[in-house]
Every structure is written in C-alpha cells, then in structure tokens.
C-alpha cells in the first residue's frame, strides 16, 4: 500500500470495524524507532533554514537514530498561563516541562515545541525543556496581591508526571507550594508516577484543593505501545485511580482523543472500568490533527496500521468537514457528522449508566491564604 502524503490522500468507503493490530513488517521493520511515537521531524514553521525529513521518500541519504532523550534545563520567567480557549475547561495552567517523552502521536501540544525552535515530531519527544525554577515562580505568582484565587491545571499542555519528573520532582515542588497556599489545582496524567505523591495529594484532598484525571485511550496494549509508547499500561492506570480514590482523592478519566476506527468503540469499557475503580467524573476529546501533527500522524498510521490506515484517515476527514483539523471554537474538540455524533451519544449514555459527573463538586477557592495570614476574600 502506497504511503501517500495527507494532501494527496484518496477517500475510500469505511469498512466494518476490526480490532487494529500493528503491522509486523511495518512496526518492527528496519529503521523504525522503537519506543518513539513520531518517526520523523517535521519542518518548524518559524525557521527559514532547516533540514528536515517529512516523508520516507523525500530524502534518500538520511540517517535517523533513536538517540537518548535530552533534558535541557532553563530558568523560566513565568509558570502560570491564562488559557484563552473556551474548549478545554480550564482558566489557568502550568507546565513544568515543555516537550513530552511519552511520545503520544496525536498530542496537540507538539506544535508548541516549534516556539522553542524545535520540531513537533521527534524533537518533541527527545528534547525536553526543564523549567527548573518552576516552584519558585509559582510562589512569586501566588504572592502577587492581584491574584484572585482560581483553580490552576497541571498538565494543561504536557504531562507533569512524564519520566523527567523522576529526576527533577518539579511537580512535587509545585504541589507543595499549592498546599502551603491552599491553592486549588487539577492534574491530568498518563503516568503512574503520580502515586509517589499520594501523601501530599491525600492531604490536599481533605481540603478539597486537588482533583486528578488519568488519561485512558485504549485497553488494546498493541495499540497503546505504538500510539503512546512511553505511557503506563491501562491496567496500571486503573490501579492509580483505585489507589488514589481510596485515599480520598477525587479521581476522573480523560478519554482523549477518541479516534474513529481505532479506539472509539472502547468508550463504554473504559468508563465502566474507571467507575469500578473509583472514578466519578469524565471528559473526552475527538481527534483533530492540527498543524504539523497531520504529517507525522499520517506517516505513523501507514507504517503501523497499513490495513486500517485508509479507513481511519477517511473517518477523521469525515468528522471534520473533509479535513483532518478544524479550528472552530466549540467544534474542533468534538468533531461533527455521524461518527462524532455517535461518540457524543455514547459518552452521554454510558456516563449516565455508570453515574459519572453526577455529583456537584468544585475545588475550594475560599481557603486560599498567603503566608503571613492574608486570606482570600473573593
């Protein structure tokens, strides 16, 4: 099967659903970078002079190796960002790491890596920027008298518990500051390393200043290994939910993204398993391939799942008005058309069946207090 570039792709009729399996000749073939999501570096739109490989047939004399991950330490100027998008359900976010070693092939945050001068492809997974002064920046931010307490999201962009956390412990430092100030925080992760902070999370949970979501996209381990290669298994993620919910932490799941032809049929199973292990709230997103992501997702799809690639690509197009991306507020994260509507209906049906999102609950913003006794009055 020819691996055509996205703009040349031909449309086909969707086939009946089959459980996708990686292609033996594709995934383990010569030159495939094991343990990485993206297999290429796409061009950085901000750099004029740059050598990149955007297609397997584009450059004949190209050598790519699975080089070790680089941690690039820096002192940042800010850590808390105001979120302008109305689609993501957060007002503020903070991310101690830029880039993410988890290597999720679909990750929307990949495009942000171009602002740092790197590619959204392999660079995103192999060049991790460490904001080593993140806890100090947060303390300075919260001490500003103009800050009127509102929840802040950890991992609004990249995963705060990615492998770099094992060494730098910046997320732990941020949580310690939040606990000291009674600053409410939400967490989203795909990594079981969050359990290392159970003691702190349990203390914060008693004050209702923390809640956490675990991202689960599939119980198909063959698919997970290639789609999000350095994340923990779905079984381990359920253990995280069970252990933290048993410790009193409000736990939820993020099913994102739902990809038609790959994992959208797993929504019920994921929601039931999560509910059985103590999750009480949910969210989901529908796949969209914005910016450079469409190029290396296409490359990944045809290398790993050639027998399903045409079907999957067509269904994504079908859900975004003939394209694979949509920039419209309110539509871009949910898709449209019959497939996207079916996913939305499943989400509503099974959410009600498993009593997800049934409780009225919010993070406590009323006990925020700066050291020295200044209590939040808003």
Secondary structure as GFF3:
##gff-version 3
##sequence-region A 1 378
A	DSSP	three_ten_helix	6	8	.	.	.	ID=ss1
A	DSSP	alpha_helix	24	27	.	.	.	ID=ss2
A	DSSP	beta_strand	70	74	.	.	.	ID=ss3
A	DSSP	beta_strand	80	82	.	.	.	ID=ss4
A	DSSP	beta_strand	92	94	.	.	.	ID=ss5
A	DSSP	beta_strand	97	98	.	.	.	ID=ss6
A	DSSP	three_ten_helix	108	116	.	.	.	ID=ss7
A	DSSP	alpha_helix	122	126	.	.	.	ID=ss8
A	DSSP	beta_strand	127	131	.	.	.	ID=ss9
A	DSSP	alpha_helix	134	143	.	.	.	ID=ss10
A	DSSP	beta_strand	152	154	.	.	.	ID=ss11
A	DSSP	alpha_helix	165	168	.	.	.	ID=ss12
A	DSSP	alpha_helix	170	181	.	.	.	ID=ss13
A	DSSP	beta_strand	185	189	.	.	.	ID=ss14
A	DSSP	three_ten_helix	192	197	.	.	.	ID=ss15
A	DSSP	alpha_helix	198	206	.	.	.	ID=ss16
A	DSSP	beta_strand	210	215	.	.	.	ID=ss17
A	DSSP	alpha_helix	221	227	.	.	.	ID=ss18
A	DSSP	alpha_helix	234	246	.	.	.	ID=ss19
A	DSSP	beta_strand	250	258	.	.	.	ID=ss20
A	DSSP	three_ten_helix	264	266	.	.	.	ID=ss21
A	DSSP	alpha_helix	267	276	.	.	.	ID=ss22
A	DSSP	beta_strand	281	286	.	.	.	ID=ss23
A	DSSP	alpha_helix	293	304	.	.	.	ID=ss24
A	DSSP	alpha_helix	309	318	.	.	.	ID=ss25
A	DSSP	alpha_helix	338	353	.	.	.	ID=ss26
A	DSSP	beta_strand	369	370	.	.	.	ID=ss27
A	DSSP	beta_strand	374	375	.	.	.	ID=ss28
###
